[in-house]
Amino acid sequence: MDNNAIFEERYRVIAIDEQNLILRGIRSGEVLTIKNADPENPLTAKDYPPGKLIALNDPSTDTHS
């Protein structure tokens, strides 16, 4: 998978704990583990319920400052 393809894919949440979000690509089937960069704010199933569809954003193109 090229570096930009990760941001072109949609993902389904397959598991979550306070520090990890595990996703599976809808088209690719690729499984990703996203590590929580802010341990003071744990990830929750309320925010990322299993089965939820999400897309990833490229932080290098983020226009919010």
N, C-alpha and C positions, 0 to 999 in steps of 0.2 A: 504494500500500500504506500503510495507516495505521500509526502508530508501534508499536502493540501486535501487529499481524499478523506482524511479523518473528519474534516469540517464540512464535507459535502454529504456525509452519511447521516442517517437518522438512527437513533439507538433506543433500545428498550431496556429499562432498568430490570436486571435479573436478581440483584442482591444488594444489600446495603448494611453497613454498620457505621459506627461513629466516625471512622477514619477512612473508609473505602466505599466507593460507589462502583459497582460492577455492571457493565453495560454490554449488550450484544448488538452488533450492527444488523439492521433490518435486511439490507441487500447483501452485505459481505459475510455476515455470520461471525465476523471477528469479535472476540471478547476483549474488552478493555477494562482495566482497573484504574480508576481515578482516585488518587490519594488526596485527602483533605489537606489543604495548605494552611488551614487555620484551626488548630486543635482547640482553641478557645470556643469555637462555634461548631459543635459536632453536627455531622450530617444526620438527618432524620428521615424515617419512612414517611412522615407526614409531608415533607418537602419532595421526596423522591420515592413514591410508592412503587413497589414491584409491579411491572407491567406498563408503567408510564413511558410514553415516547418523548424523547428529548433530542435536541441537536446541540452540538458543541460549537462554541464561538472561538475564533482565532484571536487570542489576546493581543497579537501584534497589529491587528486591524481595528482594535477597540477604539472608538472615537470619544468615549466618555472619559473625562479626566477627573 
